[in-house]
Amino acid sequence: MDSWIWAVRLTRTRSIASDACRGGHVRVNGFRVKPAHAVRPGDEVRLRHDGHERIVVVSRIIAKRVGAAVAAECYVDKSPPPPPREEIVTVAVRDRGAGRPTKRERRDLDRLLGRPAAEGRSRRSRPE
């Protein structure tokens, strides 16, 4: 089981696949399986990994890791689509002790925060 999961690129390493099997995160036809479980065509494999569940139906058995295009032919993906990502608010953060921002950095910060650009500011053109 762990070698098939790794070979079809459902996990990055075989040890991650093995740990998932031992931890009960892999189910075949509804039953938890050990890493040494034999896989047959037609089995439904459910793998919980990285916070979401992958549901695949085995269509071909392979023993060696192959390219992504060939690996995709070895199973039928029936996984639900991932939930939409939430908008991440960008926060302007400077490293502590980096000193004052340069003019370029100030412009970038203003652009990031949506502030209007400062036009024509100089020491000589101050209103009196």
Rosetta constraint file for C-alpha pairs under 8 A:
AtomPair CA 1 CA 5 HARMONIC 6.23 0.50
AtomPair CA 1 CA 33 HARMONIC 7.99 0.50
AtomPair CA 1 CA 34 HARMONIC 7.40 0.50
AtomPair CA 1 CA 35 HARMONIC 5.18 0.50
AtomPair CA 1 CA 36 HARMONIC 5.74 0.50
AtomPair CA 1 CA 37 HARMONIC 5.17 0.50
AtomPair CA 1 CA 38 HARMONIC 5.90 0.50
AtomPair CA 1 CA 39 HARMONIC 6.04 0.50
AtomPair CA 2 CA 6 HARMONIC 6.17 0.50
AtomPair CA 2 CA 14 HARMONIC 6.30 0.50
AtomPair CA 2 CA 17 HARMONIC 5.03 0.50
AtomPair CA 2 CA 18 HARMONIC 5.13 0.50
AtomPair CA 2 CA 21 HARMONIC 7.04 0.50
AtomPair CA 2 CA 35 HARMONIC 4.94 0.50
AtomPair CA 2 CA 36 HARMONIC 7.01 0.50
AtomPair CA 3 CA 7 HARMONIC 5.86 0.50
AtomPair CA 3 CA 14 HARMONIC 6.23 0.50
AtomPair CA 3 CA 17 HARMONIC 7.55 0.50
AtomPair CA 3 CA 35 HARMONIC 7.95 0.50
AtomPair CA 3 CA 63 HARMONIC 6.69 0.50
AtomPair CA 3 CA 64 HARMONIC 7.87 0.50
AtomPair CA 4 CA 8 HARMONIC 6.17 0.50
AtomPair CA 4 CA 39 HARMONIC 7.72 0.50
AtomPair CA 4 CA 61 HARMONIC 7.23 0.50
AtomPair CA 4 CA 62 HARMONIC 6.48 0.50
AtomPair CA 4 CA 63 HARMONIC 6.29 0.50
AtomPair CA 5 CA 9 HARMONIC 6.40 0.50
AtomPair CA 5 CA 10 HARMONIC 5.47 0.50
AtomPair CA 5 CA 11 HARMONIC 6.52 0.50
AtomPair CA 5 CA 14 HARMONIC 7.79 0.50
AtomPair CA 5 CA 17 HARMONIC 6.39 0.50
AtomPair CA 6 CA 10 HARMONIC 5.97 0.50
AtomPair CA 6 CA 11 HARMONIC 5.37 0.50
AtomPair CA 6 CA 12 HARMONIC 6.69 0.50
AtomPair CA 6 CA 13 HARMONIC 6.11 0.50
AtomPair CA 6 CA 14 HARMONIC 5.22 0.50
AtomPair CA 6 CA 17 HARMONIC 6.31 0.50
AtomPair CA 6 CA 65 HARMONIC 6.85 0.50
AtomPair CA 7 CA 62 HARMONIC 6.89 0.50
AtomPair CA 7 CA 63 HARMONIC 6.52 0.50
AtomPair CA 7 CA 64 HARMONIC 5.58 0.50
AtomPair CA 7 CA 65 HARMONIC 3.83 0.50
AtomPair CA 7 CA 66 HARMONIC 6.30 0.50
AtomPair CA 7 CA 71 HARMONIC 7.30 0.50
AtomPair CA 8 CA 62 HARMONIC 7.85 0.50
AtomPair CA 8 CA 65 HARMONIC 6.49 0.50
AtomPair CA 8 CA 66 HARMONIC 6.92 0.50
AtomPair CA 8 CA 68 HARMONIC 7.51 0.50
AtomPair CA 8 CA 71 HARMONIC 4.56 0.50
AtomPair CA 8 CA 72 HARMONIC 7.01 0.50
AtomPair CA 8 CA 74 HARMONIC 6.94 0.50
AtomPair CA 9 CA 65 HARMONIC 7.47 0.50
AtomPair CA 9 CA 68 HARMONIC 7.08 0.50
AtomPair CA 9 CA 71 HARMONIC 6.77 0.50
AtomPair CA 11 CA 16 HARMONIC 6.60 0.50
AtomPair CA 11 CA 17 HARMONIC 6.05 0.50
AtomPair CA 12 CA 16 HARMONIC 7.11 0.50
AtomPair CA 13 CA 17 HARMONIC 6.58 0.50
AtomPair CA 14 CA 18 HARMONIC 6.10 0.50
AtomPair CA 15 CA 19 HARMONIC 6.03 0.50
AtomPair CA 16 CA 20 HARMONIC 6.11 0.50
AtomPair CA 17 CA 21 HARMONIC 6.34 0.50
AtomPair CA 17 CA 35 HARMONIC 7.81 0.50
AtomPair CA 18 CA 22 HARMONIC 6.28 0.50
AtomPair CA 18 CA 35 HARMONIC 5.42 0.50
AtomPair CA 19 CA 23 HARMONIC 5.94 0.50
AtomPair CA 20 CA 24 HARMONIC 6.31 0.50
AtomPair CA 20 CA 25 HARMONIC 5.06 0.50
AtomPair CA 20 CA 26 HARMONIC 6.22 0.50
AtomPair CA 20 CA 47 HARMONIC 7.90 0.50
AtomPair CA 20 CA 48 HARMONIC 7.86 0.50
AtomPair CA 20 CA 49 HARMONIC 7.79 0.50
AtomPair CA 21 CA 25 HARMONIC 5.75 0.50
AtomPair CA 21 CA 26 HARMONIC 5.13 0.50
AtomPair CA 21 CA 32 HARMONIC 7.65 0.50
AtomPair CA 21 CA 33 HARMONIC 6.20 0.50
AtomPair CA 21 CA 34 HARMONIC 5.36 0.50
AtomPair CA 21 CA 35 HARMONIC 5.41 0.50
AtomPair CA 22 CA 33 HARMONIC 7.81 0.50
AtomPair CA 22 CA 34 HARMONIC 5.94 0.50
AtomPair CA 22 CA 35 HARMONIC 6.80 0.50
AtomPair CA 24 CA 32 HARMONIC 5.80 0.50
AtomPair CA 24 CA 33 HARMONIC 7.20 0.50
AtomPair CA 25 CA 32 HARMONIC 7.50 0.50
AtomPair CA 25 CA 46 HARMONIC 7.84 0.50
AtomPair CA 25 CA 47 HARMONIC 5.79 0.50
AtomPair CA 25 CA 48 HARMONIC 5.21 0.50
AtomPair CA 25 CA 49 HARMONIC 7.51 0.50
AtomPair CA 26 CA 32 HARMONIC 5.95 0.50
AtomPair CA 26 CA 33 HARMONIC 6.37 0.50
AtomPair CA 26 CA 45 HARMONIC 7.00 0.50
AtomPair CA 26 CA 46 HARMONIC 5.63 0.50
AtomPair CA 26 CA 47 HARMONIC 4.66 0.50
AtomPair CA 26 CA 48 HARMONIC 6.63 0.50
AtomPair CA 27 CA 31 HARMONIC 5.03 0.50
AtomPair CA 27 CA 32 HARMONIC 4.40 0.50
AtomPair CA 27 CA 33 HARMONIC 5.89 0.50
AtomPair CA 27 CA 45 HARMONIC 5.71 0.50
AtomPair CA 27 CA 46 HARMONIC 5.08 0.50
AtomPair CA 27 CA 47 HARMONIC 6.66 0.50
AtomPair CA 28 CA 32 HARMONIC 6.47 0.50
AtomPair CA 28 CA 33 HARMONIC 6.64 0.50
AtomPair CA 28 CA 43 HARMONIC 6.42 0.50
AtomPair CA 28 CA 44 HARMONIC 5.55 0.50
AtomPair CA 28 CA 45 HARMONIC 4.62 0.50
AtomPair CA 28 CA 46 HARMONIC 6.43 0.50
AtomPair CA 29 CA 43 HARMONIC 6.17 0.50
AtomPair CA 29 CA 44 HARMONIC 5.17 0.50
AtomPair CA 29 CA 45 HARMONIC 6.58 0.50
AtomPair CA 33 CA 37 HARMONIC 6.18 0.50
AtomPair CA 39 CA 43 HARMONIC 6.96 0.50
AtomPair CA 39 CA 58 HARMONIC 7.86 0.50
AtomPair CA 39 CA 61 HARMONIC 7.35 0.50
AtomPair CA 40 CA 58 HARMONIC 6.95 0.50
AtomPair CA 40 CA 60 HARMONIC 7.93 0.50
AtomPair CA 40 CA 61 HARMONIC 7.03 0.50
AtomPair CA 41 CA 57 HARMONIC 7.70 0.50
AtomPair CA 41 CA 58 HARMONIC 4.91 0.50
AtomPair CA 41 CA 59 HARMONIC 4.92 0.50
AtomPair CA 41 CA 60 HARMONIC 5.78 0.50
AtomPair CA 41 CA 61 HARMONIC 6.87 0.50
AtomPair CA 42 CA 57 HARMONIC 5.92 0.50
AtomPair CA 42 CA 58 HARMONIC 5.24 0.50
AtomPair CA 42 CA 59 HARMONIC 6.08 0.50
AtomPair CA 43 CA 57 HARMONIC 5.65 0.50
AtomPair CA 43 CA 58 HARMONIC 5.44 0.50
AtomPair CA 44 CA 55 HARMONIC 7.02 0.50
AtomPair CA 44 CA 56 HARMONIC 5.80 0.50
AtomPair CA 44 CA 57 HARMONIC 4.45 0.50
AtomPair CA 44 CA 58 HARMONIC 6.45 0.50
AtomPair CA 45 CA 54 HARMONIC 7.98 0.50
AtomPair CA 45 CA 55 HARMONIC 5.81 0.50
AtomPair CA 45 CA 56 HARMONIC 5.30 0.50
AtomPair CA 45 CA 57 HARMONIC 6.10 0.50
AtomPair CA 45 CA 58 HARMONIC 7.32 0.50
AtomPair CA 46 CA 53 HARMONIC 6.70 0.50
AtomPair CA 46 CA 54 HARMONIC 5.66 0.50
AtomPair CA 46 CA 55 HARMONIC 4.57 0.50
AtomPair CA 46 CA 56 HARMONIC 6.53 0.50
AtomPair CA 47 CA 53 HARMONIC 5.57 0.50
AtomPair CA 47 CA 54 HARMONIC 5.11 0.50
AtomPair CA 47 CA 55 HARMONIC 6.53 0.50
AtomPair CA 48 CA 52 HARMONIC 5.75 0.50
AtomPair CA 48 CA 53 HARMONIC 4.31 0.50
AtomPair CA 48 CA 54 HARMONIC 6.30 0.50
AtomPair CA 49 CA 53 HARMONIC 6.23 0.50
AtomPair CA 49 CA 54 HARMONIC 7.56 0.50
AtomPair CA 52 CA 82 HARMONIC 7.63 0.50
AtomPair CA 53 CA 79 HARMONIC 7.01 0.50
AtomPair CA 54 CA 77 HARMONIC 7.70 0.50
AtomPair CA 54 CA 78 HARMONIC 7.58 0.50
AtomPair CA 54 CA 79 HARMONIC 5.07 0.50
AtomPair CA 54 CA 80 HARMONIC 7.80 0.50
AtomPair CA 55 CA 77 HARMONIC 6.19 0.50
AtomPair CA 55 CA 78 HARMONIC 5.23 0.50
AtomPair CA 55 CA 79 HARMONIC 4.64 0.50
AtomPair CA 55 CA 80 HARMONIC 7.96 0.50
AtomPair CA 56 CA 75 HARMONIC 6.04 0.50
AtomPair CA 56 CA 76 HARMONIC 5.44 0.50
AtomPair CA 56 CA 77 HARMONIC 4.54 0.50
AtomPair CA 56 CA 78 HARMONIC 5.50 0.50
AtomPair CA 56 CA 79 HARMONIC 6.84 0.50
AtomPair CA 57 CA 75 HARMONIC 5.40 0.50
AtomPair CA 57 CA 76 HARMONIC 5.06 0.50
AtomPair CA 57 CA 77 HARMONIC 6.61 0.50
AtomPair CA 57 CA 78 HARMONIC 7.40 0.50
AtomPair CA 58 CA 74 HARMONIC 6.41 0.50
AtomPair CA 58 CA 75 HARMONIC 4.58 0.50
AtomPair CA 58 CA 76 HARMONIC 6.62 0.50
AtomPair CA 59 CA 73 HARMONIC 7.61 0.50
AtomPair CA 59 CA 74 HARMONIC 5.20 0.50
AtomPair CA 59 CA 75 HARMONIC 4.85 0.50
AtomPair CA 59 CA 76 HARMONIC 6.80 0.50
AtomPair CA 60 CA 73 HARMONIC 7.71 0.50
AtomPair CA 60 CA 74 HARMONIC 4.65 0.50
AtomPair CA 60 CA 75 HARMONIC 6.67 0.50
AtomPair CA 61 CA 74 HARMONIC 6.83 0.50
AtomPair CA 62 CA 74 HARMONIC 7.70 0.50
AtomPair CA 65 CA 71 HARMONIC 7.99 0.50
AtomPair CA 66 CA 70 HARMONIC 6.29 0.50
AtomPair CA 66 CA 71 HARMONIC 6.01 0.50
AtomPair CA 67 CA 71 HARMONIC 6.03 0.50
AtomPair CA 68 CA 72 HARMONIC 6.12 0.50
AtomPair CA 69 CA 73 HARMONIC 6.95 0.50
AtomPair CA 70 CA 74 HARMONIC 7.02 0.50
AtomPair CA 71 CA 75 HARMONIC 7.53 0.50
AtomPair CA 72 CA 76 HARMONIC 7.64 0.50
AtomPair CA 90 CA 112 HARMONIC 7.92 0.50
AtomPair CA 92 CA 109 HARMONIC 6.65 0.50
AtomPair CA 92 CA 112 HARMONIC 7.52 0.50
AtomPair CA 92 CA 113 HARMONIC 7.76 0.50
AtomPair CA 94 CA 98 HARMONIC 7.07 0.50
AtomPair CA 101 CA 105 HARMONIC 5.58 0.50
AtomPair CA 101 CA 106 HARMONIC 6.03 0.50
AtomPair CA 102 CA 106 HARMONIC 6.16 0.50
AtomPair CA 103 CA 107 HARMONIC 6.29 0.50
AtomPair CA 104 CA 108 HARMONIC 6.26 0.50
AtomPair CA 105 CA 109 HARMONIC 6.09 0.50
AtomPair CA 106 CA 110 HARMONIC 6.09 0.50
AtomPair CA 107 CA 111 HARMONIC 6.11 0.50
AtomPair CA 107 CA 117 HARMONIC 7.43 0.50
AtomPair CA 108 CA 112 HARMONIC 6.06 0.50
AtomPair CA 109 CA 113 HARMONIC 6.04 0.50
AtomPair CA 110 CA 114 HARMONIC 5.93 0.50
AtomPair CA 110 CA 115 HARMONIC 4.95 0.50
AtomPair CA 110 CA 116 HARMONIC 7.06 0.50
AtomPair CA 110 CA 117 HARMONIC 6.98 0.50
AtomPair CA 111 CA 115 HARMONIC 6.18 0.50
AtomPair CA 111 CA 116 HARMONIC 7.68 0.50
AtomPair CA 111 CA 117 HARMONIC 7.67 0.50
AtomPair CA 121 CA 125 HARMONIC 6.99 0.50
AtomPair CA 121 CA 126 HARMONIC 7.93 0.50
AtomPair CA 122 CA 126 HARMONIC 7.14 0.50
